[in-house]
Amino acid sequence: MTISPEPKLAWYKDDELLEVNDRYKITKETLGVCHLDIIRVEICDQAEWKCVATNVFGHSVSSGFIKLSIPKHYKKPRFLECLQVRNKFR
């Protein structure tokens, strides 16, 4: 099965056009399936996300909201001593 004409896809984060970079990867599969992968989720990714598919017959929008939940007791790791590289071949 194919989709004809194939739609043009645009991804948005809080109504701003998303630029694909090393954190955001768009993958097209067969049968018109497409998805967005967020490689490293950050607090700034908490937003409304939309995908707009457009062809000569019109457009379709799919959207969702990502809400990040950080536990209240979460703390960044604290190292007690400086990290070092050790050569095990000495």
N, CA, C and O atoms as a CHARMM CRD file, in Angstrom:
* protein
*
  360
    1    1 MET  N      0.83700  -1.17400   0.00000 PROA 1      0.00000
    2    1 MET  CA     0.00000   0.00000   0.00000 PROA 1      0.00000
    3    1 MET  C      0.88900   1.24700   0.00000 PROA 1      0.00000
    4    1 MET  O      1.89600   1.30000   0.70700 PROA 1      0.00000
    5    2 THR  N      0.51900   2.22000  -0.77600 PROA 2      0.00000
    6    2 THR  CA     1.24300   3.48900  -0.81200 PROA 2      0.00000
    7    2 THR  C      0.26100   4.63100  -0.64200 PROA 2      0.00000
    8    2 THR  O     -0.94500   4.47000  -0.83000 PROA 2      0.00000
    9    3 ILE  N      0.79000   5.77000  -0.28900 PROA 3      0.00000
   10    3 ILE  CA    -0.03200   6.96800  -0.14000 PROA 3      0.00000
   11    3 ILE  C      0.34400   7.88800  -1.28900 PROA 3      0.00000
   12    3 ILE  O      1.51200   8.23700  -1.45400 PROA 3      0.00000
   13    4 SER  N     -0.64700   8.28200  -2.08600 PROA 4      0.00000
   14    4 SER  CA    -0.35500   9.11200  -3.24100 PROA 4      0.00000
   15    4 SER  C     -1.32800  10.27900  -3.30300 PROA 4      0.00000
   16    4 SER  O     -2.53300  10.05600  -3.19100 PROA 4      0.00000
   17    5 PRO  N     -0.87800  11.47600  -3.47200 PROA 5      0.00000
   18    5 PRO  CA     0.51800  11.86900  -3.43700 PROA 5      0.00000
   19    5 PRO  C      1.04400  11.84900  -2.00000 PROA 5      0.00000
   20    5 PRO  O      0.31700  12.11300  -1.04200 PROA 5      0.00000
   21    6 GLU  N      2.32600  11.52800  -1.89000 PROA 6      0.00000
   22    6 GLU  CA     2.93400  11.44400  -0.56000 PROA 6      0.00000
   23    6 GLU  C      2.90100  12.81400   0.11400 PROA 6      0.00000
   24    6 GLU  O      3.27800  13.81400  -0.49600 PROA 6      0.00000
   25    7 PRO  N      2.45000  12.86400   1.37400 PROA 7      0.00000
   26    7 PRO  CA     2.35600  14.17200   2.05200 PROA 7      0.00000
   27    7 PRO  C      3.72200  14.70900   2.46400 PROA 7      0.00000
   28    7 PRO  O      4.66700  13.95300   2.69000 PROA 7      0.00000
   29    8 LYS  N      3.79900  16.02800   2.55600 PROA 8      0.00000
   30    8 LYS  CA     4.96500  16.68000   3.14300 PROA 8      0.00000
   31    8 LYS  C      4.69900  16.78900   4.63500 PROA 8      0.00000
   32    8 LYS  O      3.59700  17.15400   5.04500 PROA 8      0.00000
   33    9 LEU  N      5.69500  16.47800   5.44400 PROA 9      0.00000
   34    9 LEU  CA     5.52600  16.49400   6.89000 PROA 9      0.00000
   35    9 LEU  C      6.29100  17.65300   7.50300 PROA 9      0.00000
   36    9 LEU  O      7.40000  17.97800   7.07800 PROA 9      0.00000
   37   10 ALA  N      5.68800  18.27000   8.50300 PROA 10     0.00000
   38   10 ALA  CA     6.35400  19.31600   9.27100 PROA 10     0.00000
   39   10 ALA  C      6.07900  19.03800  10.74500 PROA 10     0.00000
   40   10 ALA  O      4.94300  18.75800  11.12800 PROA 10     0.00000
   41   11 TRP  N      7.11800  19.11400  11.56500 PROA 11     0.00000
   42   11 TRP  CA     7.00000  18.89800  13.00800 PROA 11     0.00000
   43   11 TRP  C      7.16100  20.23000  13.72300 PROA 11     0.00000
   44   11 TRP  O      7.99500  21.05300  13.34400 PROA 11     0.00000
   45   12 TYR  N      6.35400  20.43400  14.76200 PROA 12     0.00000
   46   12 TYR  CA     6.37100  21.69100  15.51200 PROA 12     0.00000
   47   12 TYR  C      6.48300  21.41800  17.00900 PROA 12     0.00000
   48   12 TYR  O      5.91700  20.45700  17.53000 PROA 12     0.00000
   49   13 LYS  N      7.21800  22.27600  17.67600 PROA 13     0.00000
   50   13 LYS  CA     7.30500  22.25900  19.13200 PROA 13     0.00000
   51   13 LYS  C      6.81900  23.61900  19.59900 PROA 13     0.00000
   52   13 LYS  O      7.44300  24.63900  19.30800 PROA 13     0.00000
   53   14 ASP  N      5.69800  23.63700  20.32700 PROA 14     0.00000
   54   14 ASP  CA     5.06800  24.89600  20.74900 PROA 14     0.00000
   55   14 ASP  C      4.92400  25.87100  19.58000 PROA 14     0.00000
   56   14 ASP  O      5.30800  27.03500  19.68400 PROA 14     0.00000
   57   15 ASP  N      4.37200  25.39200  18.47500 PROA 15     0.00000
   58   15 ASP  CA     4.07200  26.17800  17.26900 PROA 15     0.00000
   59   15 ASP  C      5.30400  26.72500  16.54800 PROA 15     0.00000
   60   15 ASP  O      5.16100  27.56200  15.65700 PROA 15     0.00000
   61   16 GLU  N      6.49700  26.28000  16.90400 PROA 16     0.00000
   62   16 GLU  CA     7.70700  26.66600  16.17900 PROA 16     0.00000
   63   16 GLU  C      8.18100  25.46600  15.36500 PROA 16     0.00000
   64   16 GLU  O      8.28400  24.35300  15.88100 PROA 16     0.00000
   65   17 LEU  N      8.46800  25.70700  14.08800 PROA 17     0.00000
   66   17 LEU  CA     8.92900  24.63900  13.21000 PROA 17     0.00000
   67   17 LEU  C     10.19200  24.01100  13.77900 PROA 17     0.00000
   68   17 LEU  O     11.14600  24.71000  14.12000 PROA 17     0.00000
   69   18 LEU  N     10.18900  22.70000  13.87900 PROA 18     0.00000
   70   18 LEU  CA    11.31300  21.97100  14.46100 PROA 18     0.00000
   71   18 LEU  C     12.43000  21.80000  13.44000 PROA 18     0.00000
   72   18 LEU  O     12.18500  21.40900  12.29900 PROA 18     0.00000
   73   19 GLU  N     13.63800  22.09100  13.85300 PROA 19     0.00000
   74   19 GLU  CA    14.80900  21.85500  13.01900 PROA 19     0.00000
   75   19 GLU  C     15.43500  20.53600  13.44400 PROA 19     0.00000
   76   19 GLU  O     15.74900  20.33700  14.61700 PROA 19     0.00000
   77   20 VAL  N     15.61300  19.64200  12.48900 PROA 20     0.00000
   78   20 VAL  CA    16.22900  18.35100  12.78200 PROA 20     0.00000
   79   20 VAL  C     17.70000  18.58500  13.09900 PROA 20     0.00000
   80   20 VAL  O     18.39900  19.29100  12.37300 PROA 20     0.00000
   81   21 ASN  N     18.16300  17.97900  14.19700 PROA 21     0.00000
   82   21 ASN  CA    19.56200  18.09800  14.59400 PROA 21     0.00000
   83   21 ASN  C     19.98400  16.80400  15.28900 PROA 21     0.00000
   84   21 ASN  O     19.33200  15.77500  15.11200 PROA 21     0.00000
   85   22 ASP  N     21.04900  16.83600  16.06800 PROA 22     0.00000
   86   22 ASP  CA    21.52800  15.60300  16.70500 PROA 22     0.00000
   87   22 ASP  C     20.61800  15.11900  17.83400 PROA 22     0.00000
   88   22 ASP  O     20.76800  13.98300  18.28200 PROA 22     0.00000
   89   23 ARG  N     19.68700  15.93600  18.30400 PROA 23     0.00000
   90   23 ARG  CA    18.74900  15.52000  19.36000 PROA 23     0.00000
   91   23 ARG  C     17.41300  15.03100  18.80800 PROA 23     0.00000
   92   23 ARG  O     16.74500  14.21800  19.44800 PROA 23     0.00000
   93   24 TYR  N     17.01400  15.51000  17.63600 PROA 24     0.00000
   94   24 TYR  CA    15.71500  15.15800  17.04800 PROA 24     0.00000
   95   24 TYR  C     15.91700  14.43000  15.73100 PROA 24     0.00000
   96   24 TYR  O     16.57100  14.93800  14.82100 PROA 24     0.00000
   97   25 LYS  N     15.34900  13.23600  15.63800 PROA 25     0.00000
   98   25 LYS  CA    15.49900  12.41100  14.44100 PROA 25     0.00000
   99   25 LYS  C     14.11800  12.03000  13.92100 PROA 25     0.00000
  100   25 LYS  O     13.28400  11.52900  14.67500 PROA 25     0.00000
  101   26 ILE  N     13.87700  12.26600  12.63600 PROA 26     0.00000
  102   26 ILE  CA    12.60000  11.91000  12.01100 PROA 26     0.00000
  103   26 ILE  C     12.82400  10.65400  11.17800 PROA 26     0.00000
  104   26 ILE  O     13.75100  10.58600  10.37100 PROA 26     0.00000
  105   27 THR  N     11.96400   9.66500  11.38400 PROA 27     0.00000
  106   27 THR  CA    12.07700   8.39500  10.68300 PROA 27     0.00000
  107   27 THR  C     10.79900   8.12800   9.90600 PROA 27     0.00000
  108   27 THR  O      9.69900   8.21500  10.45100 PROA 27     0.00000
  109   28 LYS  N     10.95500   7.79900   8.61400 PROA 28     0.00000
  110   28 LYS  CA     9.81600   7.40400   7.77900 PROA 28     0.00000
  111   28 LYS  C      9.85200   5.89900   7.61600 PROA 28     0.00000
  112   28 LYS  O     10.88600   5.32200   7.28000 PROA 28     0.00000
  113   29 GLU  N      8.72100   5.27300   7.85500 PROA 29     0.00000
  114   29 GLU  CA     8.59900   3.83500   7.67800 PROA 29     0.00000
  115   29 GLU  C      7.68900   3.58000   6.48300 PROA 29     0.00000
  116   29 GLU  O      7.34000   4.51200   5.75900 PROA 29     0.00000
  117   30 THR  N      7.30600   2.34000   6.27400 PROA 30     0.00000
  118   30 THR  CA     6.39900   2.00100   5.17400 PROA 30     0.00000
  119   30 THR  C      4.96400   2.34000   5.54700 PROA 30     0.00000
  120   30 THR  O      4.65500   2.58700   6.71200 PROA 30     0.00000
  121   31 LEU  N      4.11600   2.34900   4.57300 PROA 31     0.00000
  122   31 LEU  CA     2.67700   2.59200   4.73100 PROA 31     0.00000
  123   31 LEU  C      2.34900   3.94700   5.35800 PROA 31     0.00000
  124   31 LEU  O      1.35100   4.08200   6.06500 PROA 31     0.00000
  125   32 GLY  N      3.18300   4.93900   5.09900 PROA 32     0.00000
  126   32 GLY  CA     2.88200   6.28600   5.56900 PROA 32     0.00000
  127   32 GLY  C      3.13600   6.53400   7.04100 PROA 32     0.00000
  128   32 GLY  O      2.70000   7.55600   7.57000 PROA 32     0.00000
  129   33 VAL  N      3.82700   5.63600   7.71500 PROA 33     0.00000
  130   33 VAL  CA     4.11600   5.81200   9.13600 PROA 33     0.00000
  131   33 VAL  C      5.40500   6.62000   9.28700 PROA 33     0.00000
  132   33 VAL  O      6.41500   6.33000   8.64500 PROA 33     0.00000
  133   34 CYS  N      5.35300   7.62900  10.13900 PROA 34     0.00000
  134   34 CYS  CA     6.50600   8.48300  10.38500 PROA 34     0.00000
  135   34 CYS  C      6.53500   8.79500  11.87700 PROA 34     0.00000
  136   34 CYS  O      5.48400   8.95500  12.49800 PROA 34     0.00000
  137   35 HSD  N      7.73300   8.88300  12.45500 PROA 35     0.00000
  138   35 HSD  CA     7.79100   9.24000  13.86500 PROA 35     0.00000
  139   35 HSD  C      9.01700  10.08200  14.16100 PROA 35     0.00000
  140   35 HSD  O      9.99500  10.08800  13.41400 PROA 35     0.00000
  141   36 LEU  N      8.93200  10.78800  15.26800 PROA 36     0.00000
  142   36 LEU  CA     9.99900  11.67100  15.73400 PROA 36     0.00000
  143   36 LEU  C     10.61300  11.04300  16.97300 PROA 36     0.00000
  144   36 LEU  O      9.90200  10.68700  17.91300 PROA 36     0.00000
  145   37 ASP  N     11.93300  10.90700  16.97400 PROA 37     0.00000
  146   37 ASP  CA    12.65100  10.39800  18.14600 PROA 37     0.00000
  147   37 ASP  C     13.40600  11.55100  18.78500 PROA 37     0.00000
  148   37 ASP  O     14.11000  12.29700  18.10500 PROA 37     0.00000
  149   38 ILE  N     13.25500  11.69100  20.09200 PROA 38     0.00000
  150   38 ILE  CA    14.03400  12.67000  20.85000 PROA 38     0.00000
  151   38 ILE  C     15.15600  11.87900  21.49900 PROA 38     0.00000
  152   38 ILE  O     14.91500  11.04600  22.37300 PROA 38     0.00000
  153   39 ILE  N     16.38900  12.14200  21.06600 PROA 39     0.00000
  154   39 ILE  CA    17.53400  11.33800  21.49400 PROA 39     0.00000
  155   39 ILE  C     17.85500  11.55200  22.97000 PROA 39     0.00000
  156   39 ILE  O     17.99700  10.57700  23.70900 PROA 39     0.00000
  157   40 ARG  N     17.97100  12.77500  23.40900 PROA 40     0.00000
  158   40 ARG  CA    18.21600  13.09900  24.81900 PROA 40     0.00000
  159   40 ARG  C     17.12600  14.06200  25.27300 PROA 40     0.00000
  160   40 ARG  O     17.13000  15.23100  24.88900 PROA 40     0.00000
  161   41 VAL  N     16.20400  13.58200  26.07900 PROA 41     0.00000
  162   41 VAL  CA    15.11200  14.43900  26.55200 PROA 41     0.00000
  163   41 VAL  C     15.65500  15.42200  27.57900 PROA 41     0.00000
  164   41 VAL  O     16.37600  15.04400  28.50200 PROA 41     0.00000
  165   42 GLU  N     15.29900  16.68600  27.40300 PROA 42     0.00000
  166   42 GLU  CA    15.68600  17.74400  28.33200 PROA 42     0.00000
  167   42 GLU  C     14.42800  18.46700  28.79200 PROA 42     0.00000
  168   42 GLU  O     13.36700  18.32600  28.18500 PROA 42     0.00000
  169   43 ILE  N     14.54900  19.23200  29.85100 PROA 43     0.00000
  170   43 ILE  CA    13.39000  19.92700  30.41500 PROA 43     0.00000
  171   43 ILE  C     12.73800  20.84100  29.38100 PROA 43     0.00000
  172   43 ILE  O     11.52600  21.04900  29.42600 PROA 43     0.00000
  173   44 CYS  N     13.51900  21.38900  28.45200 PROA 44     0.00000
  174   44 CYS  CA    12.95100  22.27100  27.42100 PROA 44     0.00000
  175   44 CYS  C     12.06900  21.50900  26.43200 PROA 44     0.00000
  176   44 CYS  O     11.36100  22.13200  25.64100 PROA 44     0.00000
  177   45 ASP  N     12.09800  20.16900  26.46000 PROA 45     0.00000
  178   45 ASP  CA    11.24900  19.37600  25.58000 PROA 45     0.00000
  179   45 ASP  C      9.82600  19.24000  26.11300 PROA 45     0.00000
  180   45 ASP  O      8.95700  18.70000  25.42800 PROA 45     0.00000
  181   46 GLN  N      9.58400  19.72100  27.31400 PROA 46     0.00000
  182   46 GLN  CA     8.22100  19.73300  27.84200 PROA 46     0.00000
  183   46 GLN  C      7.46200  20.80100  27.05300 PROA 46     0.00000
  184   46 GLN  O      7.68000  21.99900  27.23100 PROA 46     0.00000
  185   47 ALA  N      6.56700  20.33800  26.17700 PROA 47     0.00000
  186   47 ALA  CA     5.91500  21.25600  25.25300 PROA 47     0.00000
  187   47 ALA  C      4.78800  20.53500  24.52300 PROA 47     0.00000
  188   47 ALA  O      4.59100  19.33000  24.67600 PROA 47     0.00000
  189   48 GLU  N      4.05400  21.30800  23.72500 PROA 48     0.00000
  190   48 GLU  CA     3.08300  20.71300  22.80400 PROA 48     0.00000
  191   48 GLU  C      3.82100  20.39600  21.51200 PROA 48     0.00000
  192   48 GLU  O      4.52800  21.24700  20.97300 PROA 48     0.00000
  193   49 TRP  N      3.66100  19.18300  21.01700 PROA 49     0.00000
  194   49 TRP  CA     4.31700  18.72500  19.80100 PROA 49     0.00000
  195   49 TRP  C      3.24800  18.42600  18.75600 PROA 49     0.00000
  196   49 TRP  O      2.21800  17.83100  19.07100 PROA 49     0.00000
  197   50 LYS  N      3.49100  18.83600  17.51300 PROA 50     0.00000
  198   50 LYS  CA     2.53700  18.59800  16.43100 PROA 50     0.00000
  199   50 LYS  C      3.25100  18.09300  15.19100 PROA 50     0.00000
  200   50 LYS  O      4.39600  18.45100  14.91600 PROA 50     0.00000
  201   51 CYS  N      2.54500  17.25500  14.45500 PROA 51     0.00000
  202   51 CYS  CA     2.98500  16.82600  13.13900 PROA 51     0.00000
  203   51 CYS  C      1.88400  17.22500  12.16400 PROA 51     0.00000
  204   51 CYS  O      0.72000  16.87500  12.35700 PROA 51     0.00000
  205   52 VAL  N      2.25600  17.95900  11.11700 PROA 52     0.00000
  206   52 VAL  CA     1.29400  18.39400  10.10800 PROA 52     0.00000
  207   52 VAL  C      1.66600  17.71600   8.79500 PROA 52     0.00000
  208   52 VAL  O      2.77400  17.88600   8.28700 PROA 52     0.00000
  209   53 ALA  N      0.72200  16.94200   8.25200 PROA 53     0.00000
  210   53 ALA  CA     0.91100  16.27400   6.96400 PROA 53     0.00000
  211   53 ALA  C      0.07100  17.01900   5.93600 PROA 53     0.00000
  212   53 ALA  O     -1.12100  17.24200   6.14400 PROA 53     0.00000
  213   54 THR  N      0.70100  17.40500   4.81500 PROA 54     0.00000
  214   54 THR  CA     0.01800  18.19800   3.79700 PROA 54     0.00000
  215   54 THR  C      0.24200  17.59500   2.41400 PROA 54     0.00000
  216   54 THR  O      1.36200  17.22700   2.06100 PROA 54     0.00000
  217   55 ASN  N     -0.84600  17.49600   1.62900 PROA 55     0.00000
  218   55 ASN  CA    -0.72000  17.15100   0.21100 PROA 55     0.00000
  219   55 ASN  C     -1.78000  17.94700  -0.55100 PROA 55     0.00000
  220   55 ASN  O     -2.41200  18.83400   0.02300 PROA 55     0.00000
  221   56 VAL  N     -1.98100  17.64400  -1.82400 PROA 56     0.00000
  222   56 VAL  CA    -2.90100  18.44000  -2.65100 PROA 56     0.00000
  223   56 VAL  C     -4.34500  18.35100  -2.17200 PROA 56     0.00000
  224   56 VAL  O     -5.15600  19.20600  -2.52800 PROA 56     0.00000
  225   57 PHE  N     -4.68700  17.35000  -1.38200 PROA 57     0.00000
  226   57 PHE  CA    -6.05000  17.17900  -0.90700 PROA 57     0.00000
  227   57 PHE  C     -6.33400  17.91100   0.40300 PROA 57     0.00000
  228   57 PHE  O     -7.48700  17.99000   0.82800 PROA 57     0.00000
  229   58 GLY  N     -5.29600  18.44400   1.04600 PROA 58     0.00000
  230   58 GLY  CA    -5.49900  19.16200   2.30400 PROA 58     0.00000
  231   58 GLY  C     -4.39600  18.85400   3.29400 PROA 58     0.00000
  232   58 GLY  O     -3.26200  18.54700   2.92400 PROA 58     0.00000
  233   59 HSD  N     -4.76300  18.94700   4.57900 PROA 59     0.00000
  234   59 HSD  CA    -3.76700  18.67000   5.61300 PROA 59     0.00000
  235   59 HSD  C     -4.41700  17.96300   6.78700 PROA 59     0.00000
  236   59 HSD  O     -5.63500  17.99600   6.96300 PROA 59     0.00000
  237   60 SER  N     -3.57600  17.32600   7.58400 PROA 60     0.00000
  238   60 SER  CA    -4.01800  16.63500   8.79400 PROA 60     0.00000
  239   60 SER  C     -3.01400  16.93700   9.89100 PROA 60     0.00000
  240   60 SER  O     -1.80800  16.98400   9.65000 PROA 60     0.00000
  241   61 VAL  N     -3.52500  17.14300  11.10600 PROA 61     0.00000
  242   61 VAL  CA    -2.66900  17.49500  12.23100 PROA 61     0.00000
  243   61 VAL  C     -2.84000  16.46300  13.34700 PROA 61     0.00000
  244   61 VAL  O     -3.95400  16.07000  13.69200 PROA 61     0.00000
  245   62 SER  N     -1.71300  16.04300  13.89300 PROA 62     0.00000
  246   62 SER  CA    -1.72500  15.16900  15.05900 PROA 62     0.00000
  247   62 SER  C     -0.85900  15.84700  16.11300 PROA 62     0.00000
  248   62 SER  O      0.24300  16.30400  15.81200 PROA 62     0.00000
  249   63 SER  N     -1.35400  15.91400  17.35000 PROA 63     0.00000
  250   63 SER  CA    -0.57400  16.61700  18.36900 PROA 63     0.00000
  251   63 SER  C     -0.66600  15.91000  19.71200 PROA 63     0.00000
  252   63 SER  O     -1.54400  15.08300  19.95700 PROA 63     0.00000
  253   64 GLY  N      0.27800  16.27100  20.56800 PROA 64     0.00000
  254   64 GLY  CA     0.31300  15.72700  21.91700 PROA 64     0.00000
  255   64 GLY  C      1.18500  16.61900  22.77900 PROA 64     0.00000
  256   64 GLY  O      1.91600  17.46700  22.26800 PROA 64     0.00000
  257   65 PHE  N      1.10600  16.42600  24.09000 PROA 65     0.00000
  258   65 PHE  CA     1.88500  17.23500  25.01800 PROA 65     0.00000
  259   65 PHE  C      2.81700  16.31600  25.79700 PROA 65     0.00000
  260   65 PHE  O      2.39500  15.28500  26.32000 PROA 65     0.00000
  261   66 ILE  N      4.08000  16.69900  25.86900 PROA 66     0.00000
  262   66 ILE  CA     5.04900  15.96400  26.68500 PROA 66     0.00000
  263   66 ILE  C      5.18800  16.70000  28.00700 PROA 66     0.00000
  264   66 ILE  O      5.53200  17.88200  28.03900 PROA 66     0.00000
  265   67 LYS  N      4.91600  15.99400  29.09200 PROA 67     0.00000
  266   67 LYS  CA     5.09600  16.56100  30.42600 PROA 67     0.00000
  267   67 LYS  C      6.14400  15.72400  31.14300 PROA 67     0.00000
  268   67 LYS  O      6.00300  14.50800  31.27200 PROA 67     0.00000
  269   68 LEU  N      7.18600  16.38400  31.60200 PROA 68     0.00000
  270   68 LEU  CA     8.25300  15.69000  32.30900 PROA 68     0.00000
  271   68 LEU  C      8.01300  15.76500  33.80300 PROA 68     0.00000
  272   68 LEU  O      7.62600  16.80400  34.33800 PROA 68     0.00000
  273   69 SER  N      8.24500  14.66600  34.45200 PROA 69     0.00000
  274   69 SER  CA     8.02600  14.58900  35.88400 PROA 69     0.00000
  275   69 SER  C      9.36100  14.27300  36.55900 PROA 69     0.00000
  276   69 SER  O      9.89900  13.17700  36.40300 PROA 69     0.00000
  277   70 ILE  N      9.88300  15.23000  37.30000 PROA 70     0.00000
  278   70 ILE  CA    11.15700  15.04200  37.99600 PROA 70     0.00000
  279   70 ILE  C     10.85100  14.84500  39.48100 PROA 70     0.00000
  280   70 ILE  O     10.21100  15.70300  40.08900 PROA 70     0.00000
  281   71 PRO  N     11.29000  13.74300  40.07400 PROA 71     0.00000
  282   71 PRO  CA    10.99600  13.49100  41.48500 PROA 71     0.00000
  283   71 PRO  C     11.51100  14.61800  42.38600 PROA 71     0.00000
  284   71 PRO  O     12.56700  15.19300  42.12200 PROA 71     0.00000
  285   72 LYS  N     10.77700  14.92300  43.43000 PROA 72     0.00000
  286   72 LYS  CA    11.15600  16.00500  44.34400 PROA 72     0.00000
  287   72 LYS  C     12.49800  15.74100  45.02300 PROA 72     0.00000
  288   72 LYS  O     13.24000  16.67700  45.32200 PROA 72     0.00000
  289   73 HSD  N     12.80600  14.47900  45.26600 PROA 73     0.00000
  290   73 HSD  CA    14.04900  14.14000  45.96800 PROA 73     0.00000
  291   73 HSD  C     15.24600  14.02000  45.03000 PROA 73     0.00000
  292   73 HSD  O     16.34500  13.69400  45.47800 PROA 73     0.00000
  293   74 TYR  N     15.05300  14.27700  43.73400 PROA 74     0.00000
  294   74 TYR  CA    16.15400  14.14300  42.77800 PROA 74     0.00000
  295   74 TYR  C     17.20900  15.21600  43.01200 PROA 74     0.00000
  296   74 TYR  O     16.89600  16.39500  43.17700 PROA 74     0.00000
  297   75 LYS  N     18.46300  14.78000  43.02200 PROA 75     0.00000
  298   75 LYS  CA    19.59700  15.69700  43.13000 PROA 75     0.00000
  299   75 LYS  C     20.63600  15.28000  42.10300 PROA 75     0.00000
  300   75 LYS  O     20.78500  14.09500  41.80600 PROA 75     0.00000
  301   76 LYS  N     21.35000  16.25300  41.56300 PROA 76     0.00000
  302   76 LYS  CA    22.43800  15.94100  40.65100 PROA 76     0.00000
  303   76 LYS  C     23.49700  15.14900  41.41900 PROA 76     0.00000
  304   76 LYS  O     23.67100  15.34800  42.62100 PROA 76     0.00000
  305   77 PRO  N     24.21100  14.24500  40.71900 PROA 77     0.00000
  306   77 PRO  CA    25.26100  13.49900  41.41700 PROA 77     0.00000
  307   77 PRO  C     26.38700  14.43400  41.86800 PROA 77     0.00000
  308   77 PRO  O     26.72000  15.40700  41.19100 PROA 77     0.00000
  309   78 ARG  N     26.95500  14.11700  43.01400 PROA 78     0.00000
  310   78 ARG  CA    28.06500  14.90300  43.55300 PROA 78     0.00000
  311   78 ARG  C     29.23600  13.94700  43.74500 PROA 78     0.00000
  312   78 ARG  O     29.13600  12.96500  44.48100 PROA 78     0.00000
  313   79 PHE  N     30.33400  14.24300  43.08300 PROA 79     0.00000
  314   79 PHE  CA    31.50600  13.38400  43.16100 PROA 79     0.00000
  315   79 PHE  C     32.35800  13.79500  44.35900 PROA 79     0.00000
  316   79 PHE  O     32.60200  14.98200  44.57600 PROA 79     0.00000
  317   80 LEU  N     32.80100  12.82900  45.11900 PROA 80     0.00000
  318   80 LEU  CA    33.60200  13.09700  46.30600 PROA 80     0.00000
  319   80 LEU  C     35.06100  13.35700  45.96700 PROA 80     0.00000
  320   80 LEU  O     35.77900  13.98500  46.74500 PROA 80     0.00000
  321   81 GLU  N     35.49800  12.88100  44.81900 PROA 81     0.00000
  322   81 GLU  CA    36.85400  13.16400  44.36200 PROA 81     0.00000
  323   81 GLU  C     36.81800  13.32000  42.84900 PROA 81     0.00000
  324   81 GLU  O     35.87000  12.88100  42.19700 PROA 81     0.00000
  325   82 CYS  N     37.83600  13.93500  42.29900 PROA 82     0.00000
  326   82 CYS  CA    37.90100  14.15700  40.85200 PROA 82     0.00000
  327   82 CYS  C     37.98400  12.81900  40.12700 PROA 82     0.00000
  328   82 CYS  O     38.64700  11.89000  40.58900 PROA 82     0.00000
  329   83 LEU  N     37.31400  12.73300  39.00200 PROA 83     0.00000
  330   83 LEU  CA    37.37300  11.52200  38.19600 PROA 83     0.00000
  331   83 LEU  C     38.71800  11.44200  37.49500 PROA 83     0.00000
  332   83 LEU  O     39.28300  12.45600  37.08500 PROA 83     0.00000
  333   84 GLN  N     39.22600  10.21600  37.36400 PROA 84     0.00000
  334   84 GLN  CA    40.52500  10.00900  36.73500 PROA 84     0.00000
  335   84 GLN  C     40.45000   8.83300  35.78500 PROA 84     0.00000
  336   84 GLN  O     39.67500   7.89600  35.97700 PROA 84     0.00000
  337   85 VAL  N     41.28200   8.90600  34.75000 PROA 85     0.00000
  338   85 VAL  CA    41.41200   7.77500  33.83700 PROA 85     0.00000
  339   85 VAL  C     42.57200   6.94200  34.33600 PROA 85     0.00000
  340   85 VAL  O     43.67500   7.45000  34.54100 PROA 85     0.00000
  341   86 ARG  N     42.31800   5.66500  34.52800 PROA 86     0.00000
  342   86 ARG  CA    43.39400   4.77800  35.00400 PROA 86     0.00000
  343   86 ARG  C     43.76600   3.80800  33.91500 PROA 86     0.00000
  344   86 ARG  O     42.89800   3.19100  33.29700 PROA 86     0.00000
  345   87 ASN  N     45.04400   3.67100  33.68000 PROA 87     0.00000
  346   87 ASN  CA    45.53800   2.76300  32.68000 PROA 87     0.00000
  347   87 ASN  C     45.73800   1.38900  33.34500 PROA 87     0.00000
  348   87 ASN  O     46.58100   1.24500  34.23100 PROA 87     0.00000
  349   88 LYS  N     44.96900   0.39300  32.91900 PROA 88     0.00000
  350   88 LYS  CA    45.06800  -0.91900  33.54500 PROA 88     0.00000
  351   88 LYS  C     46.20300  -1.76300  32.97400 PROA 88     0.00000
  352   88 LYS  O     46.40300  -2.89700  33.41000 PROA 88     0.00000
  353   89 PHE  N     46.95200  -1.23000  32.00500 PROA 89     0.00000
  354   89 PHE  CA    48.04100  -1.98700  31.37800 PROA 89     0.00000
  355   89 PHE  C     49.40400  -1.59100  31.94700 PROA 89     0.00000
  356   89 PHE  O     50.41500  -1.81300  31.28200 PROA 89     0.00000
  357   90 ARG  N     49.47100  -1.03700  33.10600 PROA 90     0.00000
  358   90 ARG  CA    50.75100  -0.64000  33.72400 PROA 90     0.00000
  359   90 ARG  C     51.54000  -1.83700  34.16900 PROA 90     0.00000
  360   90 ARG  O     52.63700  -1.68900  34.70800 PROA 90     0.00000
